């Protein structure tokens, strides 16, 4: 059975880079979200056991998505993937329930240890 994941980023290039960083033999079913509202809706529909979430998006920011998921008791494993590497941003996403933070551009070498740590990849 494949693992449902969401890649949420308003940039097509960033979504492609994130997809290429996933382990090649990882059995996943990917849903792409181009803004925060789409990401939240996909989560509500059960399409996100894991979510890769950008912070800077139109409509709803990644911070707002995390806040809404907390309010609605939605609990996917969220890995924030962002160019905003300021310590305050990292601290805030952790407070909002994100499991990890990866700086863009994401590389498989940075992603694999996080997936392994959370039992998502052997």
C-alpha positions as CSV (number, residue, x, y, z in Angstrom):
1,X,0.0,0.0,0.0
2,X,1.4,3.4,-1.0
3,X,1.9,6.2,1.5
4,X,-0.2,9.3,0.7
5,X,2.0,12.4,0.7
6,X,1.4,16.1,-0.3
7,X,4.0,18.3,-1.8
8,X,2.8,21.9,-1.2
9,X,4.6,24.7,-3.0
10,X,3.5,27.4,-5.3
11,X,6.6,27.0,-7.5
12,X,6.4,24.2,-10.2
13,X,10.2,24.0,-10.2
14,X,10.3,23.6,-6.4
15,X,7.6,20.8,-6.6
16,X,9.7,19.0,-9.2
17,X,12.9,19.4,-7.2
18,X,11.1,18.0,-4.1
19,X,9.7,15.1,-6.1
20,X,13.2,14.2,-7.4
21,X,14.6,14.3,-3.9
22,X,12.2,11.5,-2.8
23,X,13.8,8.1,-2.6
24,X,13.4,6.4,-6.0
25,X,11.9,3.2,-4.6
26,X,9.6,4.9,-2.0
27,X,6.1,3.6,-2.5
28,X,4.1,6.9,-2.3
29,X,1.0,8.4,-3.8
30,X,1.8,12.1,-4.4
31,X,-0.8,14.9,-4.3
32,X,0.5,18.3,-5.4
33,X,-0.8,21.5,-3.9
34,X,0.0,24.9,-5.4
35,X,-1.1,26.9,-2.4
36,X,-1.9,26.6,1.3
37,X,-5.7,26.1,0.8
38,X,-5.1,23.2,-1.6
39,X,-2.6,21.7,0.9
40,X,-5.1,21.9,3.8
41,X,-7.9,20.5,1.7
42,X,-5.7,17.5,0.6
43,X,-5.0,16.9,4.3
44,X,-8.7,17.0,5.2
45,X,-9.3,14.4,2.4
46,X,-6.8,12.0,3.9
47,X,-4.2,12.5,1.2
48,X,-1.4,13.5,3.6
49,X,0.2,11.1,6.0
50,X,3.3,13.1,5.2
51,X,3.3,16.7,4.0
52,X,6.2,18.6,2.5
53,X,5.2,22.3,3.1
54,X,6.6,25.5,1.8
55,X,6.2,28.6,4.0
56,X,5.8,31.3,1.4
57,X,2.7,30.6,-0.7
58,X,-0.2,32.7,-1.9
59,X,-3.7,32.3,-0.3
60,X,-2.4,30.7,2.9
61,X,1.2,30.6,4.1
62,X,2.7,27.4,5.5
63,X,2.4,28.9,8.9
64,X,-1.3,29.4,8.4
65,X,-1.6,25.8,7.1
66,X,0.1,24.5,10.3
67,X,-2.2,26.7,12.5
68,X,-5.3,25.4,10.7
69,X,-4.2,21.8,10.9
70,X,-3.7,22.2,14.7
71,X,-7.1,23.8,15.1
72,X,-8.8,21.0,13.0
73,X,-6.8,18.3,14.8
74,X,-5.2,17.1,11.5
75,X,-1.9,15.3,12.2
76,X,0.2,14.5,9.2
77,X,3.9,14.4,9.6
78,X,4.9,17.8,8.3
79,X,8.4,18.5,6.9
80,X,8.8,22.2,6.1
81,X,10.8,22.8,3.0
82,X,11.6,26.5,2.7
83,X,14.2,29.1,1.7
84,X,13.3,31.0,4.9
85,X,16.0,29.6,7.1
86,X,15.8,32.3,9.8
87,X,16.0,30.8,13.3
88,X,12.6,32.4,14.2
89,X,10.9,30.7,11.3
90,X,12.4,27.3,12.3
91,X,11.3,27.8,15.9
92,X,7.8,28.8,14.9
93,X,7.2,25.8,12.7
94,X,8.4,23.5,15.4
95,X,6.0,25.2,17.9
96,X,3.2,24.7,15.3
97,X,3.9,21.0,15.1
98,X,6.2,20.5,12.1
99,X,8.5,17.5,12.6
100,X,11.4,18.9,10.6
101,X,12.7,21.7,8.6
102,X,14.8,21.4,5.4
103,X,16.3,24.3,3.5
104,X,15.7,24.7,-0.2
105,X,16.9,23.4,-2.5
106,X,16.1,20.1,-0.9
107,X,18.6,17.3,-1.4
108,X,17.9,13.6,-0.9
109,X,20.9,13.5,1.5
110,X,19.0,15.9,3.8
111,X,15.7,14.2,3.4
112,X,16.6,10.5,4.0
113,X,17.7,10.8,7.6
114,X,14.4,12.6,8.5
115,X,12.4,9.9,6.8
116,X,14.4,7.1,8.6
117,X,14.1,8.9,11.9
118,X,10.3,8.8,11.6
119,X,10.1,5.2,10.4
120,X,9.0,6.2,6.9
121,X,11.9,4.7,5.0
122,X,14.2,1.9,5.8
